[in-house]
Amino acid sequence: MNTDHYLTLSALLFTIGAVGVLVRRNAIVVFMCVELMLNASNLALVSFSRAHGQLDGQVAAFFVMVVAAAEVVVGLAIIVAIFRSRRSASVDDASLLKY
Amino acid sequence: MIAFWALAPLMVLAAVGMVLVRKAVHSALLLAFVMVCLAVLYAAQQAPFLFAVQIIVYTGAILMLFLFVLMLVGVDASDSVVETIPGQRLAATVLGLLFGLVLVLGVAQATMSASVGLGAANRDGNVDALATLLFGPYVLAFEVTSALLITAALGAMVLAHSERLTPKPTQRDLAAQRIRDYADHGKHLGPMPTPGVYARHNAVDTPALLPDGSPSSLSVSRSLQARGTIPADLSPAAVDRTATALDSTDSHQRSAAKHTDRGSGR
């Protein structure tokens, strides 16, 4: 069982998530891509935890999950608030901070 | 290792699909697939606690929240294909490929010592060992996490709450507004036309035909129009075309029916 296989998969998923954030317009899909990036980093943390025989990596992954949950709650609330005022979930339409 | 080689290509495919598909709901489902596969990989890497947490928190809570907000925001919120910054998509893809190449090459060039494995660390069970760490050296971070979660819940409540700025219109106000619209703009006073009136079908996605034969867009639901169920082209020419097409099939069926009638008559 090789750690670098897992790390390569994690790097690929992270890259796909990053490209998705740059390419997509829908705020919700952009957000999902951010989640994918967080998950990829979690996979790397868990792999390192097993490679070193210590559980600190798993604890770090657990904290990442908690932070992701908090982030999703606030982020989706912001998207809903923006949608309510502008009738659109596109990141291009939210180009002005006011109005 | 079997789990890895079985799941990793599927995960990468699903992730690529998540970026490429047009509809946000499909993206969410593909992301759910990636997350469940990740949970299986955690289980394969001696992390049973994270396996459970990944399924419960990510697939169960976070993704359902995503789907919930998608329903709230509406199914017609699919992406526009118009590029606001010219060449942005291409530049992003090229940069992403370079970034991925650098990451993968970096991983490939690193020399790693043999994997130690978590057998010793998980001796008393994975959950017990994690609890010892969380409530021991990491207890401060754990407490701060609780503050973060409470703040997030409060923030969501503040952001999602909206004060009503104008009083809610009563039925009387609405009726008065209707009459005023009729007096000022001559807007029709009665209810909206029902779908399918004078048309050849009475399904809800068939617009009613006005006396001059043109379809009335008022007669079909706006959400059906946004979803693309109704042909976008409601011009009289297009309707005539479909009408003649339907006529030909109708007459065909009618002649077939006549034949059978005659056959039974004899």
Chai-1 contact restraints between the chains, C-beta under 6 A:
chainA,res_idxA,chainB,res_idxB,connection_type,confidence,min_distance_angstrom,max_distance_angstrom,comment,restraint_id
A,M1,B,M1,contact,1.0,0.0,6.0,A-B,restraint_1
A,T3,B,M112,contact,1.0,0.0,6.0,A-B,restraint_2
A,T3,B,S115,contact,1.0,0.0,6.0,A-B,restraint_3
A,D4,B,V107,contact,1.0,0.0,6.0,A-B,restraint_4
A,L7,B,V107,contact,1.0,0.0,6.0,A-B,restraint_5
A,T8,B,V104,contact,1.0,0.0,6.0,A-B,restraint_6
A,T8,B,V107,contact,1.0,0.0,6.0,A-B,restraint_7
A,L9,B,A8,contact,1.0,0.0,6.0,A-B,restraint_8
A,A11,B,L103,contact,1.0,0.0,6.0,A-B,restraint_9
A,A11,B,V104,contact,1.0,0.0,6.0,A-B,restraint_10
A,A11,B,V107,contact,1.0,0.0,6.0,A-B,restraint_11
A,L12,B,V12,contact,1.0,0.0,6.0,A-B,restraint_12
A,L13,B,A15,contact,1.0,0.0,6.0,A-B,restraint_13
A,T15,B,G96,contact,1.0,0.0,6.0,A-B,restraint_14
A,T15,B,F99,contact,1.0,0.0,6.0,A-B,restraint_15
A,T15,B,G100,contact,1.0,0.0,6.0,A-B,restraint_16
A,I16,B,A15,contact,1.0,0.0,6.0,A-B,restraint_17
A,I16,B,V16,contact,1.0,0.0,6.0,A-B,restraint_18
A,A18,B,G96,contact,1.0,0.0,6.0,A-B,restraint_19
A,V19,B,A92,contact,1.0,0.0,6.0,A-B,restraint_20
A,V19,B,G96,contact,1.0,0.0,6.0,A-B,restraint_21
A,G20,B,V19,contact,1.0,0.0,6.0,A-B,restraint_22
A,L22,B,A92,contact,1.0,0.0,6.0,A-B,restraint_23
A,V23,B,R89,contact,1.0,0.0,6.0,A-B,restraint_24
A,V23,B,A92,contact,1.0,0.0,6.0,A-B,restraint_25
A,R25,B,D79,contact,1.0,0.0,6.0,A-B,restraint_26
A,R25,B,S80,contact,1.0,0.0,6.0,A-B,restraint_27
A,N26,B,A24,contact,1.0,0.0,6.0,A-B,restraint_28
A,N26,B,D79,contact,1.0,0.0,6.0,A-B,restraint_29
A,I28,B,A24,contact,1.0,0.0,6.0,A-B,restraint_30
A,V29,B,A24,contact,1.0,0.0,6.0,A-B,restraint_31
A,V29,B,S27,contact,1.0,0.0,6.0,A-B,restraint_32
A,M32,B,S27,contact,1.0,0.0,6.0,A-B,restraint_33
A,M32,B,L31,contact,1.0,0.0,6.0,A-B,restraint_34
A,N39,B,L38,contact,1.0,0.0,6.0,A-B,restraint_35
A,V46,B,Y42,contact,1.0,0.0,6.0,A-B,restraint_36
A,V46,B,Q45,contact,1.0,0.0,6.0,A-B,restraint_37
A,V46,B,A47,contact,1.0,0.0,6.0,A-B,restraint_38
A,R50,B,Q45,contact,1.0,0.0,6.0,A-B,restraint_39
A,R50,B,Q46,contact,1.0,0.0,6.0,A-B,restraint_40
A,R50,B,L118,contact,1.0,0.0,6.0,A-B,restraint_41
A,A51,B,S115,contact,1.0,0.0,6.0,A-B,restraint_42
A,H52,B,V116,contact,1.0,0.0,6.0,A-B,restraint_43
A,G53,B,V116,contact,1.0,0.0,6.0,A-B,restraint_44
A,G53,B,A121,contact,1.0,0.0,6.0,A-B,restraint_45
A,L55,B,A121,contact,1.0,0.0,6.0,A-B,restraint_46
A,L55,B,A129,contact,1.0,0.0,6.0,A-B,restraint_47
A,L55,B,L130,contact,1.0,0.0,6.0,A-B,restraint_48
A,L55,B,L133,contact,1.0,0.0,6.0,A-B,restraint_49
A,Q58,B,A47,contact,1.0,0.0,6.0,A-B,restraint_50
A,Q58,B,L50,contact,1.0,0.0,6.0,A-B,restraint_51
A,V59,B,L133,contact,1.0,0.0,6.0,A-B,restraint_52
A,V59,B,Y138,contact,1.0,0.0,6.0,A-B,restraint_53
A,A61,B,L50,contact,1.0,0.0,6.0,A-B,restraint_54
A,M65,B,V57,contact,1.0,0.0,6.0,A-B,restraint_55
A,V66,B,T145,contact,1.0,0.0,6.0,A-B,restraint_56
A,A70,B,L148,contact,1.0,0.0,6.0,A-B,restraint_57
A,A70,B,L149,contact,1.0,0.0,6.0,A-B,restraint_58
A,A70,B,A152,contact,1.0,0.0,6.0,A-B,restraint_59
A,V72,B,I62,contact,1.0,0.0,6.0,A-B,restraint_60
A,V73,B,A152,contact,1.0,0.0,6.0,A-B,restraint_61
A,V73,B,A156,contact,1.0,0.0,6.0,A-B,restraint_62
A,V74,B,A152,contact,1.0,0.0,6.0,A-B,restraint_63
A,V74,B,G155,contact,1.0,0.0,6.0,A-B,restraint_64
A,V74,B,A156,contact,1.0,0.0,6.0,A-B,restraint_65
A,L76,B,V69,contact,1.0,0.0,6.0,A-B,restraint_66
A,A77,B,A156,contact,1.0,0.0,6.0,A-B,restraint_67
A,A77,B,L159,contact,1.0,0.0,6.0,A-B,restraint_68
A,A77,B,A160,contact,1.0,0.0,6.0,A-B,restraint_69
A,I78,B,L159,contact,1.0,0.0,6.0,A-B,restraint_70
A,V80,B,A160,contact,1.0,0.0,6.0,A-B,restraint_71
A,A81,B,L159,contact,1.0,0.0,6.0,A-B,restraint_72
A,F83,B,V73,contact,1.0,0.0,6.0,A-B,restraint_73
A,A89,B,V73,contact,1.0,0.0,6.0,A-B,restraint_74
A,A89,B,A77,contact,1.0,0.0,6.0,A-B,restraint_75
A,D92,B,T84,contact,1.0,0.0,6.0,A-B,restraint_76
